[in-house]
Amino acid sequence: MFILNIQLYFMAWQIILKPFIIYFTFHTSIYIIKRIILQLYYNIIMLCSRYTSNNSSLQTYVI
């Protein structure tokens, strides 16, 4: 009886939780990739603006 309960629990985990785990890992990876791309884009804009103009307010945001 105890082994049967473990098998039922494992089947329920596969049916119910696996789509949620796949969904959350997929969306967090997309979020991380978006953040990296936006950060690179922001850094490129800041570098270009630093070289093209002598505005000190833009230079303060460059790390």
C-alpha positions as CSV (number, residue, x, y, z in Angstrom):
1,M,0.0,0.0,0.0
2,F,2.8,2.4,0.8
3,I,4.6,1.7,-2.5
4,L,1.3,2.3,-4.3
5,N,1.0,5.7,-2.7
6,I,4.5,6.6,-3.8
7,Q,3.7,5.6,-7.3
8,L,0.5,7.6,-7.3
9,Y,2.3,10.6,-5.9
10,F,5.0,10.4,-8.6
11,M,2.3,10.1,-11.4
12,A,0.5,13.2,-10.0
13,W,3.8,15.1,-9.9
14,Q,4.5,14.2,-13.5
15,I,1.0,15.2,-14.7
16,I,0.5,18.3,-12.5
17,L,3.8,19.9,-11.7
18,K,5.9,19.2,-14.8
19,P,4.1,21.7,-17.0
20,F,4.5,24.4,-14.3
21,I,8.2,23.7,-13.9
22,I,8.7,23.8,-17.7
23,Y,6.6,27.0,-17.9
24,F,8.5,28.8,-15.1
25,T,12.0,27.8,-16.3
26,F,11.1,28.8,-19.9
27,H,9.8,32.2,-18.7
28,T,12.7,32.9,-16.3
29,S,15.2,32.1,-19.0
30,I,13.5,34.4,-21.5
31,Y,13.4,37.1,-18.8
32,I,17.1,36.7,-18.1
33,I,18.0,36.9,-21.8
34,K,15.8,40.0,-22.2
35,R,17.6,41.6,-19.3
36,I,21.0,40.8,-20.7
37,I,20.1,42.2,-24.1
38,L,18.6,45.4,-22.6
39,Q,21.7,45.9,-20.5
40,L,24.0,45.5,-23.5
41,Y,21.8,47.9,-25.5
42,Y,21.9,50.4,-22.6
43,N,25.6,50.1,-22.3
44,I,26.2,50.7,-26.0
45,I,23.9,53.8,-26.0
46,M,25.8,55.1,-23.0
47,L,29.2,54.5,-24.6
48,C,28.1,56.1,-27.9
49,S,26.6,59.1,-26.1
50,R,29.7,59.5,-24.0
51,Y,32.0,59.6,-27.1
52,T,29.7,61.9,-29.1
53,S,28.9,64.5,-26.5
54,N,30.6,66.1,-23.5
55,N,27.5,66.2,-21.4
56,S,28.5,65.4,-17.8
57,S,25.0,64.2,-16.8
58,L,25.3,61.2,-19.2
59,Q,28.8,60.4,-18.0
60,T,27.6,59.9,-14.4
61,Y,25.4,56.9,-15.4
62,V,28.3,55.0,-17.0
63,I,29.7,52.5,-14.6
